[in-house]
Amino acid sequence: MANTVQARKRARQALAARAHNASLRSRLRTAIKAVRKAVDAGDKTAAQQVFQQSMGVIDSIADKKIIHKNKAARHKSRLSAAIKAMGASV
C-alpha cells in the first residue's frame, strides 16, 4: 500500500487511467467484432461501411497508445483481407 501522499494520489490516478484504457480497449474489440460479424453475414457493402467506421476507432486508439501502431495496422490489414476475400468467393 502507498505510504506517502503522492504515492496515494498516483495509485488513485492509475486506477482511473486503467478504467479509461479498459473502456477504450473494449471499444476496439467491439469495432473489430462488428466488422467480423458483417463479413460473416456475407454483405460486402455493409462490411466495407462498418470497416470504414472501425478504422477510425482503431487508429484513434493506436494514437492514444492504448495499443501499438503495428497491432492496429495488423488488425486493419486482416479485416481488409477478409473483406477482399468475400469478393473472390462470391
Secondary structure, DSSP 8 states (H G I E B T S, - for coil): ---SHHHHHHHHHHHHHHHHHHHHHHHHHHHHHHHHHHHHHT-HHHHHHHHHHHHHHHHHHHHTTSS-HHHHHHHHHHHHHHHHHHHHH-
